[in-house]
Amino acid sequence: MSGWVGLLVLVAASLGLLWALSVRGPMMHLSVAALLFGSAGYAFLGQPELPSSPRSAEQRQPPIPLTNLRHAFFGQFTPTEHWLVMSESLASRGRTQEAAGILQSAVREHPGDPALWIGLGNALADHAGTLTPASELAFRRAQELAPHYPAPRFFYGLALARSGDPKDALILWRQILAEAPADASWRPFVEDAVAALEGPRRPPQAATGS
């Protein structure tokens, strides 16, 4: 029930803020409709009846800020950027279930947007502390929508690495680099990710004579 309580508190707080800002008349009606629509989408897809934290605070890794990475692959001014900004803001405050719920509503409204599906995959993995069947499905959907673009595979690799599978993440990222144009704006991000997983390379030791 904690998810339902959180949802109701969020809606009530939003309405209270609107009232405090002297929002009245048609604008208030529009705002209420938007809140109800978002709440309905979250209730339908977000499973608010689930506990808010599948893992303990000690086990869960904090969400990684992905804004710069997302902008490198998709640009900054996209029609659905505001959904991702809201989700990341909630996740940064530890409200990972609400962060995932927002993007579940977003992909329902914009089912053909691969950036939203990638964001949902990340948000679901952040909430669970690891890749789950639901987050895998979101990444797979993103790849179906953009089969020739590296972003779905890159972010899926990042989720793999954070879930304790750096080997498969490296396979994906090296494959992306092998296919990437040398002047791709996002290529340095992939190279840095590969270098981070490979770790510092030791220089070859000089042979010593007998």
C-alpha positions in Angstrom: 0.0 0.0 0.0 3.0 2.3 0.4 3.0 3.0 -3.3 -0.6 4.1 -3.3 -0.1 6.3 -0.3 2.9 7.9 -2.0 0.9 8.5 -5.1 -2.0 10.1 -3.3 0.3 12.3 -1.2 2.1 13.5 -4.4 -1.2 14.4 -6.1 -2.5 16.2 -3.0 0.7 18.1 -2.7 0.6 19.1 -6.3 -3.0 20.4 -6.0 -2.1 22.3 -2.9 0.8 23.9 -4.6 -1.4 25.0 -7.5 -3.9 26.5 -5.1 -1.2 28.3 -3.2 0.0 29.8 -6.6 -3.5 31.1 -7.1 -4.2 28.8 -10.1 -8.0 28.9 -10.6 -10.7 28.4 -13.2 -9.9 26.7 -16.5 -6.2 26.4 -15.7 -6.9 24.6 -12.5 -9.2 22.2 -14.4 -6.5 21.5 -16.9 -3.9 20.9 -14.2 -6.2 18.5 -12.4 -6.9 16.6 -15.6 -3.2 16.3 -16.2 -2.6 15.0 -12.7 -5.4 12.5 -13.0 -4.2 11.3 -16.4 -0.6 10.8 -15.1 -1.9 9.1 -11.9 -4.0 6.7 -14.0 -1.1 5.8 -16.2 1.1 5.2 -13.2 -1.6 3.1 -11.5 -2.1 1.1 -14.7 1.6 0.5 -15.5 3.6 1.4 -12.4 2.2 -1.3 -9.9 2.1 1.2 -7.0 1.0 -1.6 -4.8 4.5 -3.0 -4.8 6.9 -2.1 -2.0 8.9 1.0 -2.8 12.3 -0.7 -2.4 13.0 -4.3 -3.6 16.5 -4.1 -2.1 17.7 -2.6 1.1 19.4 0.8 1.1 22.7 -0.8 1.7 22.4 -3.1 -1.3 21.1 -0.5 -3.8 23.6 1.5 -5.9 22.8 5.2 -6.2 21.5 6.2 -9.7 24.1 7.4 -12.1 23.4 10.9 -13.6 22.8 10.1 -17.2 21.9 13.5 -18.6 25.2 14.2 -20.4 25.3 10.7 -21.8 21.7 11.0 -23.0 22.4 14.4 -24.6 25.5 13.0 -26.4 23.4 10.3 -28.1 20.0 12.1 -28.6 20.7 15.8 -28.2 19.3 18.2 -25.6 16.2 19.6 -27.2 13.9 16.7 -27.9 10.1 16.7 -27.6 10.2 14.2 -24.7 13.1 15.6 -22.7 10.9 16.9 -19.9 9.8 13.4 -19.0 13.4 12.2 -18.6 14.3 15.3 -16.6 11.5 14.8 -14.2 12.4 11.1 -13.8 16.0 11.8 -13.2 15.2 14.5 -10.7 13.1 12.1 -8.7 15.7 9.3 -8.9 18.4 11.7 -7.6 16.3 12.1 -4.4 16.0 8.4 -4.0 12.4 8.3 -5.3 13.2 5.6 -7.8 9.7 4.0 -7.9 8.2 7.3 -8.9 11.0 7.9 -11.4 10.1 4.7 -13.1 6.4 5.3 -12.9 6.7 8.6 -14.7 8.5 7.0 -17.6 6.0 4.1 -17.7 3.3 6.8 -18.3 5.6 8.5 -20.8 6.1 5.4 -23.0 2.4 4.8 -22.9 1.9 8.3 -24.4 4.9 8.1 -26.7 5.4 4.4 -27.5 7.7 5.1 -30.5 10.4 7.1 -28.7 13.5 5.0 -28.1 15.0 7.5 -25.7 12.0 7.1 -23.3 12.3 3.3 -23.5 16.0 3.6 -22.6 15.2 5.9 -19.8 12.6 3.4 -18.5 15.1 0.6 -18.7 17.6 2.6 -16.6 14.9 3.7 -14.1 13.6 0.2 -13.6 17.2 -1.1 -13.1 17.9 1.7 -10.7 14.8 1.0 -8.7 15.6 -2.8 -8.4 19.3 -2.3 -8.0 19.9 -4.7 -10.9 18.6 -5.6 -14.3 15.1 -7.2 -14.2 12.9 -8.8 -16.9 11.0 -5.5 -17.1 14.1 -3.4 -17.6 15.5 -5.9 -20.2 12.2 -5.6 -22.0 12.4 -1.8 -22.1 16.0 -1.9 -23.5 14.9 -4.5 -26.1 12.0 -2.3 -27.2 14.4 0.7 -27.6 16.6 -1.4 -29.8 13.7 -2.5 -31.9 12.8 1.1 -32.5 16.4 2.1 -33.3 18.1 -1.0 -34.5 21.0 0.8 -36.3 21.7 3.3 -33.5 24.1 2.6 -30.7 22.3 4.2 -27.8 20.1 1.2 -26.8 23.1 -1.1 -26.7 25.3 1.4 -24.9 22.8 2.0 -22.1 22.0 -1.7 -21.9 25.7 -2.3 -21.5 25.8 0.3 -18.7 23.0 -1.5 -16.9 24.8 -4.8 -17.4 28.0 -3.4 -15.9 26.1 -2.0 -12.9 24.4 -5.4 -12.4 27.8 -7.2 -12.1 28.3 -8.3 -15.7 31.2 -6.1 -17.0 32.2 -8.8 -19.5 29.1 -8.6 -21.6 29.1 -4.9 -21.3 32.6 -4.7 -22.8 31.5 -7.0 -25.6 28.6 -4.6 -26.5 30.7 -1.5 -26.2 33.6 -2.8 -28.3 31.1 -3.9 -30.9 29.8 -0.3 -31.0 33.3 1.2 -31.3 34.1 -1.2 -34.2 31.0 0.0 -36.1 31.2 3.7 -35.1 32.4 6.5 -37.4 35.7 8.0 -36.2 34.1 11.4 -35.8 30.9 10.3 -34.0 30.2 12.9 -31.3 29.3 10.1 -28.8 32.3 7.9 -29.5 34.5 9.4 -26.7 31.8 8.4 -24.2 31.9 4.8 -25.3 35.7 4.8 -25.3 35.8 6.2 -21.8 33.3 3.5 -20.6 35.5 0.8 -22.1 38.6 2.2 -20.5 36.8 2.4 -17.1 35.9 -1.3 -17.2 39.3 -2.4 -18.5 41.2 -0.5 -15.9 44.7 0.9 -16.2 46.9 -1.2 -18.4 50.3 -2.1 -17.1 53.3 -1.2 -19.3 55.2 -4.3 -20.5 58.1 -5.1 -18.3 61.5 -5.0 -19.9 63.3 -8.3 -20.1 66.2 -8.6 -17.6 69.4 -10.2 -18.7 70.9 -13.1 -16.8 
